[in-house]
Amino acid sequence: MQSQKAQKIDLNLDYPCPCHRRGRLTPIALTEAFGCNRCQRFFVVQDNGYVIEELPTNYSYKRTWRWTGHQWSIVSPSLGKGYLPLTMVALGVVIVLLVATQSPLNSSPAFWRSHFWH
């Protein structure tokens, strides 16, 4: 059975692309980055050489992978880095809408009965 323990990424080696099956990640000279020869994506080495991160990303969180020695293993985004900011924005919108709809006229029981419970 193959080990799933993360291994340090060697900046002098080629790796399979985590996004494109037939692609190869090749080191970009004088940087800590790789480029795929098929999908044209770029990846930066992070976390002291144990993680690659896709750049630029169109996702609400950054996609990252760890090398196990045989394949890439996707790193799940942490709640604070991915979904927490989005959740806070959504909660803020809900609060603003609730405050905006609360006026003395709109808070009377007759208003709610006439508009929502027919």
Secondary structure as GFF3:
##gff-version 3
##sequence-region A 1 118
A	DSSP	beta_strand	15	16	.	.	.	ID=ss1
A	DSSP	beta_strand	24	27	.	.	.	ID=ss2
A	DSSP	beta_strand	33	36	.	.	.	ID=ss3
A	DSSP	beta_strand	42	46	.	.	.	ID=ss4
A	DSSP	three_ten_helix	47	49	.	.	.	ID=ss5
A	DSSP	beta_strand	51	55	.	.	.	ID=ss6
A	DSSP	beta_strand	64	67	.	.	.	ID=ss7
A	DSSP	beta_strand	72	75	.	.	.	ID=ss8
A	DSSP	alpha_helix	83	101	.	.	.	ID=ss9
A	DSSP	alpha_helix	109	116	.	.	.	ID=ss10
###
